[in-house]
Amino acid sequence: MTGALLPIWVAATLAAPPAAKEIYRRLGSRLEPWAAEIAFWSQAAYGVLPLYLAWVTGAVIGRDCGISGLALADWMSGTVICGLLLVLLATSLRLSSAKRVVRAWYNPDGSWLYLFDEPRWAFTRGAGAAVFVDSAAAQLIGLGLGAVEWVIRGGRPTRGTPPEVWAGLVRLGVSAGLFALTHNLWLILLTQAAAHALMLRSRRDSSLPA
């Protein structure tokens, strides 16, 4: 029964963005006074609920999503890997060319809300693992579902697509890489938050007069 719920959670996750867009189109003028609050809570709900609901109903396994069943050795090795990656990022942000690329292609608007994408992507990886035992195949399924979601939310794989739109797909790839190295959603969230803080500091330093 729990396995039968997985297609429902996947379909609901993919259907949520167009449904929300239609609701906002119909009720936009009434919701305008609370636009900021709605943007935050809708992003939070869309990020967290797919993973939480699929996990508590048994449709996905916590270990496959990187949220439970993590040994101390996994934490230690993952922490070392993430720490080294953050040092590499901090060093690369000292270079003007690297700084411009990161700004344009990773998080152009400087918002923290993109961190809510991580639990949802963990769910898609868990969904892949529920279908394929092989971890690489599960990762590819997770990437495929994330890419489908990106298209549904307005992404277009064309030459004219601006970097700020591609950024969602770039972050998905980075998330997949971090998961392949750590298999730990909590470390991924901490690493992404630390990386975001480094990028914001770099942006502030660039705005200071020489």
MARKEBA-12183 format. One record per residue: residue in three letters; x, y, z of N, C-alpha, C, O in turn. Coordinates in steps of 0.1 Angstrom, whole numbers, always signed. Each point is the difference from the previous one (the first is absolute). Layout:
BEGIN
ATOM,ALA,X,Y,Z,X,Y,Z,X,Y,Z,X,Y,Z
...
//
This chain:
BEGIN
ATOM,MET,+8,-12,+0,-8,+12,+0,+9,+13,+0,-3,+9,-7
ATOM,THR,+14,-10,+15,+8,+12,+1,+7,+3,-13,+1,+11,-4
ATOM,GLY,+3,-22,-3,+6,+2,-13,-9,+6,-10,+4,+7,-9
ATOM,ALA,-17,-10,+10,-10,+5,-9,-2,+15,+1,-5,+7,-9
ATOM,LEU,+9,-2,+21,-1,+15,+3,+10,+8,-8,-1,+12,-2
ATOM,LEU,+13,-18,-1,+11,+7,-6,-4,+8,-13,+3,+11,-1
ATOM,PRO,-10,-18,-8,-4,+8,-12,-9,+11,+3,+0,+10,-7
ATOM,ILE,-8,-11,+17,-9,+11,+4,+8,+12,+5,-3,+11,-4
ATOM,TRP,+13,-14,+13,+8,+11,+5,+8,+7,-11,+2,+12,+0
ATOM,VAL,+3,-20,-9,+8,+5,-12,-9,+9,-8,+4,+11,-4
ATOM,ALA,-16,-17,+0,-9,+8,-8,-5,+13,+6,+0,+10,-6
ATOM,ALA,-2,-11,+19,-5,+12,+8,+11,+11,+0,-2,+12,-1
ATOM,THR,+15,-17,+2,+11,+10,+1,+2,+7,-14,+2,+12,+0
ATOM,LEU,-4,-20,-11,+2,+6,-13,-12,+9,-4,+1,+9,-7
ATOM,ALA,-13,-13,+13,-12,+8,-4,-2,+13,+9,-7,+8,-4
ATOM,ALA,+15,-8,+15,-2,+12,+9,+3,+13,-6,-8,+10,+1
ATOM,PRO,+19,-8,-8,+3,+13,-6,-10,+6,-9,-4,+11,+2
ATOM,PRO,-1,-19,-12,-10,+6,-9,-13,+2,+7,-8,+10,-3
ATOM,ALA,+5,-18,+13,-13,+2,+8,+1,+13,+8,-9,+8,+1
ATOM,ALA,+21,-6,+5,+2,+12,+8,+0,+12,-9,-6,+11,+4
ATOM,LYS,+11,-12,-16,+1,+11,-9,-15,+4,-4,-3,+12,-2
ATOM,GLU,-5,-22,-1,-14,+3,-4,-8,+6,+12,-8,+9,-2
ATOM,ILE,+10,-14,+14,-6,+6,+12,+3,+15,+1,-8,+8,+3
ATOM,TYR,+22,-5,-4,+4,+13,+1,-5,+9,-11,-3,+12,+2
ATOM,ARG,+1,-18,-14,-5,+8,-11,-14,+4,+2,-4,+11,-3
ATOM,ARG,-4,-20,+10,-14,+3,+2,-2,+9,+12,-9,+9,+1
ATOM,LEU,+18,-10,+9,-2,+7,+13,+11,+10,+2,+2,+6,+12
ATOM,GLY,+6,-3,-22,+12,+9,+2,-3,+13,+6,+8,+4,+9
ATOM,SER,-18,+3,-13,-3,+13,+5,-4,+0,+15,+4,+9,+8
ATOM,ARG,-11,-20,-4,-3,-1,+14,+12,-4,+9,+0,+3,+12
ATOM,LEU,+9,-10,-18,+11,-5,+8,+12,+9,+0,+10,-2,+7
ATOM,GLU,-11,+13,-15,+11,+9,-1,+6,+6,+13,+12,+1,+1
ATOM,PRO,-21,+2,+9,+5,+6,+12,+9,-10,+8,+9,+4,+8
ATOM,TRP,-10,-17,-11,+8,-10,+7,+9,-7,-9,+4,-11,+2
ATOM,ALA,+0,+18,-13,+9,-7,-10,+13,-5,+6,+4,-11,-4
ATOM,ALA,+2,+19,+12,+13,-5,+6,-2,-12,+9,+8,-9,-1
ATOM,GLU,-18,+9,+9,-2,-11,+9,-4,-12,-8,+4,-11,+3
ATOM,ILE,-12,+13,-13,-5,-12,-8,+12,-6,-8,+2,-12,-1
ATOM,ALA,+7,+21,-4,+12,-5,-7,+9,-9,+9,+5,-10,-4
ATOM,PHE,-3,+15,+17,+8,-8,+9,-6,-13,+4,+6,-10,-1
ATOM,TRP,-19,+10,+5,-6,-12,+5,-3,-10,-11,+0,-12,+2
ATOM,SER,-3,+17,-14,-2,-9,-11,+13,-7,-4,+0,-12,-3
ATOM,GLN,+11,+20,+3,+13,-6,-3,+4,-10,+11,+5,-11,-3
ATOM,ALA,-8,+14,+16,+3,-9,+11,-8,-13,-1,+5,-11,+1
ATOM,ALA,-18,+13,-4,-9,-12,+0,+4,-9,-12,+0,-12,+1
ATOM,TYR,+3,+18,-13,+3,-7,-12,+13,-7,+2,+3,-11,-6
ATOM,GLY,+6,+16,+14,+13,-6,+2,+0,-11,+10,+6,-11,-2
ATOM,VAL,-14,+12,+13,+0,-9,+11,-10,-11,-1,+3,-12,+3
ATOM,LEU,-15,+15,-7,-12,-9,+1,+2,-12,-9,-3,-11,+5
ATOM,PRO,+8,+12,-17,+1,-13,-8,+9,-10,+7,-4,-12,+0
ATOM,LEU,+15,+16,+5,+9,-9,+7,-7,-5,+13,+0,-13,+3
ATOM,TYR,-5,+22,+5,-6,-5,+13,-11,-9,-2,-1,-11,+7
ATOM,LEU,-9,+14,-16,-11,-8,-1,+3,-14,-6,-5,-10,+4
ATOM,ALA,+14,+10,-14,+5,-13,-6,+7,-8,+11,-2,-12,+0
ATOM,TRP,+10,+18,+8,+7,-7,+10,-9,-6,+11,+1,-12,+4
ATOM,VAL,-10,+20,+2,-8,-5,+11,-10,-10,-5,-5,-8,+8
ATOM,THR,+1,+8,-21,-9,-10,-5,+8,-13,-5,-7,-9,-5
ATOM,GLY,+20,+10,+6,+8,-12,-4,+2,-1,-15,+4,-11,-5
ATOM,ALA,-7,+21,-3,+2,-1,-14,+14,+1,-4,+4,-6,-10
ATOM,VAL,+4,+13,+18,+15,+0,-2,+7,-3,+14,-6,+1,+10
ATOM,ILE,+18,-6,-11,+8,-4,+12,+9,+12,+3,+6,+6,-8
ATOM,GLY,-5,-3,+21,+8,+11,+5,+14,-1,-4,+6,+10,-4
ATOM,ARG,+0,-22,+4,+14,-1,-4,+2,+3,-14,+10,+6,-4
ATOM,ASP,-19,-9,-5,+1,+3,-14,-1,+15,-3,+5,+5,-10
ATOM,CYS,-12,+2,+19,-1,+15,-1,+11,+7,+7,+1,+13,-1
ATOM,GLY,+7,-20,+9,+10,+7,+8,-4,+7,+12,+6,+9,+5
ATOM,ILE,-17,-14,+1,-5,+7,+12,+1,-9,+13,-2,+5,+11
ATOM,SER,+4,-18,-13,+1,-9,+12,+9,-12,-3,+4,-1,-12
ATOM,GLY,+0,-6,+22,+8,-12,-2,+15,+3,-3,+6,-7,-7
ATOM,LEU,-2,+19,+11,+14,+4,-3,+10,-3,+11,-3,+3,+12
ATOM,ALA,+13,-11,-15,+10,-4,+10,+9,+12,+3,+2,+10,-8
ATOM,LEU,+5,-11,+19,+10,+10,+4,+11,+2,-10,+4,+11,-3
ATOM,ALA,+0,-22,-3,+11,+1,-10,-5,+8,-12,+8,+7,-6
ATOM,ASP,-21,-9,+3,-6,+7,-12,+0,+15,+3,+4,+8,-9
ATOM,TRP,-7,-4,+21,+0,+14,+4,+14,+6,+0,+2,+11,-5
ATOM,MET,+7,-19,+10,+14,+5,+0,+6,+2,-14,+6,+10,-3
ATOM,SER,-8,-20,-5,+6,+1,-14,-7,+11,-8,+6,+7,-7
ATOM,GLY,-20,-6,+9,-7,+10,-7,+3,+14,+4,+1,+9,-8
ATOM,THR,+2,-8,+21,+4,+14,+5,+13,+4,-5,+2,+12,-4
ATOM,VAL,+8,-21,+3,+13,+3,-6,-2,+4,-15,+6,+10,-4
ATOM,ILE,-14,-18,-3,-2,+3,-15,-6,+14,-1,+5,+8,-9
ATOM,CYS,-16,-6,+16,-7,+13,-1,+9,+12,+4,+0,+11,-6
ATOM,GLY,+8,-13,+17,+10,+10,+4,+10,+4,-11,+3,+11,-2
ATOM,LEU,+2,-22,-4,+10,+3,-11,-7,+7,-12,+6,+9,-6
ATOM,LEU,-18,-13,+3,-7,+7,-11,-3,+15,+3,+1,+8,-8
ATOM,LEU,-4,-5,+21,-2,+14,+4,+13,+8,-1,+0,+11,-4
ATOM,VAL,+11,-17,+8,+13,+6,-1,+3,+3,-15,+5,+11,-3
ATOM,LEU,-8,-20,-5,+2,+2,-15,-9,+11,-5,+5,+8,-8
ATOM,LEU,-17,-7,+13,-9,+10,-5,+5,+14,+5,+0,+10,-7
ATOM,ALA,+3,-9,+20,+5,+12,+6,+13,+5,-8,+1,+12,-2
ATOM,THR,+7,-21,-2,+12,+4,-7,-3,+4,-14,+5,+10,-5
ATOM,SER,-14,-17,-2,-4,+4,-13,-7,+14,-1,+1,+7,-10
ATOM,LEU,-8,-4,+21,-8,+13,+0,+10,+12,+1,-5,+11,-2
ATOM,ARG,+17,-14,+4,+10,+11,+0,+3,+4,-14,+6,+11,-2
ATOM,LEU,-9,-19,-8,+3,+3,-14,-12,+6,-6,-12,-5,+1
ATOM,SER,+13,+16,-7,-11,+8,-6,-8,-8,-10,-12,+0,+0
ATOM,SER,+19,-8,-9,-7,-8,-10,-9,-10,+7,-11,-2,-4
ATOM,ALA,+17,-5,+14,-8,-11,+7,-12,+7,+7,-11,-6,+0
ATOM,LYS,+14,+17,+6,-11,+7,+7,-12,+4,-9,-11,-2,+4
ATOM,ARG,+14,+6,-16,-10,+4,-10,-8,-12,-4,-12,+0,-1
ATOM,VAL,+19,-11,-1,-7,-13,-5,-9,-5,+11,-12,-3,-2
ATOM,VAL,+17,+3,+15,-9,-5,+11,-12,+8,+2,-11,-5,+1
ATOM,ARG,+13,+19,-2,-12,+9,+2,-10,-3,-11,-12,+0,+3
ATOM,ALA,+16,-1,-15,-9,+0,-12,-7,-14,-1,-12,+0,-3
ATOM,TRP,+19,-11,+7,-5,-13,-4,-5,-8,+12,-5,-11,-1
ATOM,TYR,+7,+16,+13,-3,-8,+12,-12,+6,+8,-10,-7,+2
ATOM,ASN,+11,+19,+2,-10,+6,+8,+0,+15,-3,+4,+8,+8
ATOM,PRO,-9,-4,-20,+1,+14,-4,-7,+10,+9,+4,+11,+2
ATOM,ASP,-16,-15,+4,-7,+10,+8,+4,+0,+15,-5,+9,+7
ATOM,GLY,+14,-17,-3,+6,+0,+13,-10,-4,+11,+2,+3,+12
ATOM,SER,-13,-11,-16,-10,-4,+10,+4,-13,+7,+6,-9,-6
ATOM,TRP,-10,+9,+19,+2,-13,+8,-10,-10,-3,+2,-12,+3
ATOM,LEU,-13,+16,-10,-11,-10,-2,+3,-12,-8,-7,-10,+0
ATOM,TYR,+18,+11,-8,+3,-11,-8,+4,-13,+8,+0,-11,-5
ATOM,LEU,+4,+14,+18,+3,-12,+9,-12,-9,+1,+2,-12,+3
ATOM,PHE,-14,+17,-4,-12,-9,+1,+0,-10,-12,-8,-9,+1
ATOM,ASP,+15,+11,-11,+1,-9,-11,+6,-14,+4,-4,-10,-5
ATOM,GLU,+13,+11,+14,+8,-12,+4,-9,-12,+5,+2,-11,-4
ATOM,PRO,-11,+14,+14,-8,-12,+4,-9,-6,-11,-1,-12,-1
ATOM,ARG,-4,+20,-8,-8,-5,-11,+9,-8,-10,-4,-11,-4
ATOM,TRP,+16,+15,+2,+9,-8,-9,+4,-13,+8,+3,-10,-7
ATOM,ALA,-2,+11,+20,+3,-12,+7,-11,-10,-2,+2,-12,-1
ATOM,PHE,-14,+17,+1,-12,-9,-3,+1,-6,-13,-3,-12,-2
ATOM,THR,+7,+19,-9,+1,-6,-13,+10,-10,-1,-1,-10,-7
ATOM,ARG,+12,+12,+15,+11,-11,+0,-6,-12,+7,+3,-11,-4
ATOM,GLY,-10,+13,+15,-6,-11,+7,-10,-7,-9,-1,-13,+1
ATOM,ALA,-6,+20,-9,-10,-6,-9,+7,-9,-10,-4,-11,-4
ATOM,GLY,+16,+16,-1,+8,-8,-9,+5,-13,+6,+0,-10,-6
ATOM,ALA,+4,+11,+19,+5,-11,+7,-11,-10,+3,+3,-12,+2
ATOM,ALA,-15,+16,-1,-11,-9,+2,-3,-9,-12,-6,-10,+1
ATOM,VAL,+11,+15,-13,-3,-7,-12,+13,-8,-4,-1,-11,-5
ATOM,PHE,+13,+17,+7,+12,-7,-4,+9,-1,+12,+2,+9,+8
ATOM,VAL,+3,-22,-6,+9,-2,+11,+14,+7,-3,+6,+5,+10
ATOM,ASP,-2,-5,-22,+13,+6,-3,+0,+15,+3,-9,+7,-4
ATOM,SER,+19,-2,+12,+0,+14,+4,+1,+9,-11,-5,+11,+0
ATOM,ALA,+14,-14,-10,+2,+9,-12,-13,+1,-8,-4,+11,-4
ATOM,ALA,-4,-22,+2,-13,+1,-7,-9,+9,+8,-8,+7,-5
ATOM,ALA,+8,-9,+19,-9,+8,+8,+3,+15,-1,-9,+8,-1
ATOM,GLN,+22,-5,+1,+4,+14,-2,-5,+5,-13,-5,+12,-1
ATOM,LEU,+6,-20,-10,-4,+5,-13,-15,+2,+0,-5,+10,-6
ATOM,ILE,-3,-18,+12,-14,+2,+1,-3,+13,+8,-9,+7,-4
ATOM,GLY,+16,-5,+15,-2,+12,+7,+3,+12,-8,-7,+10,+0
ATOM,LEU,+18,-10,-8,+4,+11,-8,-11,+2,-11,-3,+11,-3
ATOM,GLY,-2,-22,-3,-10,+1,-10,-13,+7,+5,-5,+8,-7
ATOM,LEU,+1,-13,+19,-12,+6,+6,+2,+15,+3,-9,+9,-2
ATOM,GLY,+21,-6,+7,+3,+14,+3,+0,+9,-13,-4,+11,+0
ATOM,ALA,+9,-17,-11,+1,+7,-12,-14,+2,-6,-4,+11,-5
ATOM,VAL,-5,-21,+7,-14,+2,-5,-7,+11,+8,-7,+8,-5
ATOM,GLU,+10,-8,+18,-6,+11,+9,+5,+13,-5,-8,+10,+0
ATOM,TRP,+21,-9,-3,+6,+13,-5,-7,+5,-13,-3,+12,-1
ATOM,VAL,+0,-21,-8,-8,+3,-12,-14,+5,+3,-5,+10,-5
ATOM,ILE,-1,-18,+14,-14,+4,+4,-1,+14,+7,-9,+7,-2
ATOM,ARG,+20,-4,+9,+0,+13,+7,+5,+12,-9,+2,+11,+4
ATOM,GLY,+0,-15,-17,+3,+11,-9,+14,-1,-7,+3,+9,-8
ATOM,GLY,+5,-19,+12,+13,-1,-6,-1,-5,-15,-8,-8,-3
ATOM,ARG,+17,+13,-5,+0,-4,-14,+15,-2,-4,+8,+9,+1
ATOM,PRO,-5,-22,-6,+14,-3,-4,+3,+6,-13,+3,-8,-10
ATOM,THR,-3,+21,+8,+4,+6,-13,+11,+10,+2,+4,+4,+11
ATOM,ARG,+2,-1,-22,+12,+9,+0,-4,+14,+6,+9,+7,+6
ATOM,GLY,-21,-3,-8,-4,+13,+4,-5,+1,+14,-3,+11,+5
ATOM,THR,+3,-22,+3,-4,+0,+14,+10,+7,+8,+12,-4,+0
ATOM,PRO,-16,+14,+8,+10,+8,+8,+6,-8,+11,-6,-10,+5
ATOM,PRO,+18,+14,+0,+6,-8,+11,-9,-1,+13,+1,-11,+6
ATOM,GLU,-9,+21,-3,-8,-1,+12,-10,-11,-1,-5,-5,+10
ATOM,VAL,+1,+1,-22,-9,-11,-2,+8,-13,+1,-5,-10,+6
ATOM,TRP,+16,+9,-12,+9,-12,+0,+4,-3,+14,+4,-11,+3
ATOM,ALA,-4,+21,+6,+6,-1,+14,-7,-12,+7,+7,-7,+7
ATOM,GLY,-20,+6,-9,-7,-11,+7,+6,-14,-4,+1,-9,+8
ATOM,LEU,+2,+7,-21,+5,-12,-5,+15,-2,+5,+4,-11,+3
ATOM,VAL,+3,+22,-2,+14,-1,+5,+0,-4,+14,+8,-8,+4
ATOM,ARG,-17,+14,+4,-1,-4,+14,-4,-14,+2,+5,-7,+9
ATOM,LEU,-14,+2,-18,-4,-14,+1,+13,-9,-2,+1,-10,+7
ATOM,GLY,+7,+13,-17,+12,-8,-3,+10,+1,+12,+6,-11,+3
ATOM,VAL,-5,+22,+3,+9,+2,+12,-5,-9,+11,+8,-6,+7
ATOM,SER,-21,+7,-5,-6,-8,+11,+2,-15,-2,+3,-7,+9
ATOM,ALA,-5,+3,-22,+2,-15,-3,+15,-3,+3,+3,-11,+5
ATOM,GLY,+6,+19,-9,+14,-3,+3,+3,-1,+15,+8,-9,+4
ATOM,LEU,-13,+19,+3,+2,-1,+15,-6,-12,+6,+6,-6,+9
ATOM,PHE,-18,+1,-14,-6,-12,+5,+8,-12,-3,+2,-9,+8
ATOM,ALA,+4,+9,-20,+8,-12,-4,+12,-1,+9,+5,-11,+2
ATOM,LEU,+0,+23,+3,+12,+0,+8,-3,-3,+15,+8,-6,+7
ATOM,THR,-20,+10,-3,-3,-1,+15,-11,-8,+4,-1,-6,+11
ATOM,HIS,-9,+4,-20,-13,-7,+3,-6,+6,+13,-6,-8,+8
ATOM,ASN,+6,+21,-6,-4,+6,+12,-7,+13,-3,+7,+10,-3
ATOM,LEU,-20,-9,+4,-7,+12,-3,+3,+11,+10,+1,+12,-4
ATOM,TRP,+2,-15,+17,+2,+10,+10,+14,+7,-3,+1,+12,+1
ATOM,LEU,+9,-20,-5,+13,+6,-4,-2,+9,-13,+7,+10,-1
ATOM,ILE,-15,-15,-8,-2,+8,-12,-6,+13,+3,+4,+10,-5
ATOM,LEU,-14,-10,+14,-7,+13,+4,+10,+9,+7,+1,+12,-3
ATOM,LEU,+7,-17,+12,+10,+8,+7,+10,+5,-10,+5,+12,+1
ATOM,THR,+0,-20,-10,+10,+4,-10,-6,+11,-9,+7,+10,-3
ATOM,GLN,-19,-12,-2,-6,+10,-9,-3,+13,+8,+2,+11,-6
ATOM,ALA,-5,-12,+18,-2,+13,+8,+13,+7,+2,+1,+12,-1
ATOM,ALA,+10,-20,+4,+13,+6,+2,+5,+6,-14,+6,+11,+0
ATOM,ALA,-9,-18,-11,+4,+5,-13,-7,+13,-3,+6,+9,-6
ATOM,HIS,-19,-9,+9,-8,+12,-2,+6,+12,+8,+1,+11,-5
ATOM,ALA,+2,-13,+17,+6,+10,+9,+13,+5,-6,+3,+12,+0
ATOM,LEU,+5,-21,-6,+13,+4,-6,-3,+9,-12,+7,+10,-3
ATOM,MET,-17,-14,-5,-3,+8,-12,-5,+14,+3,+3,+9,-6
ATOM,LEU,-12,-9,+17,-5,+13,+4,+11,+9,+5,+1,+12,-3
ATOM,ARG,+9,-17,+11,+11,+8,+5,+8,+4,-12,+5,+12,+0
ATOM,SER,-3,-20,-10,+8,+4,-12,-7,+11,-7,+7,+9,-5
ATOM,ARG,-20,-10,+4,-8,+11,-7,+1,+13,+8,+1,+10,-7
ATOM,ARG,-1,-11,+20,+1,+13,+8,+14,+6,-1,+1,+12,-2
ATOM,ASP,+9,-21,+2,+14,+5,-2,+2,+7,-13,+7,+10,-1
ATOM,SER,-14,-15,-9,+2,+5,-14,-7,+14,-1,+4,+8,-8
ATOM,SER,-14,-6,+16,-8,+13,+0,+7,+11,+8,-4,+12,-2
ATOM,LEU,+14,-16,+10,+7,+11,+8,+9,+8,-9,+6,-6,-9
ATOM,PRO,-5,+18,+11,+9,+9,-8,+15,-5,+2,+4,-3,+12
ATOM,ALA,+3,+4,-22,+14,-5,+1,+9,+11,+7,+12,-2,+2
//
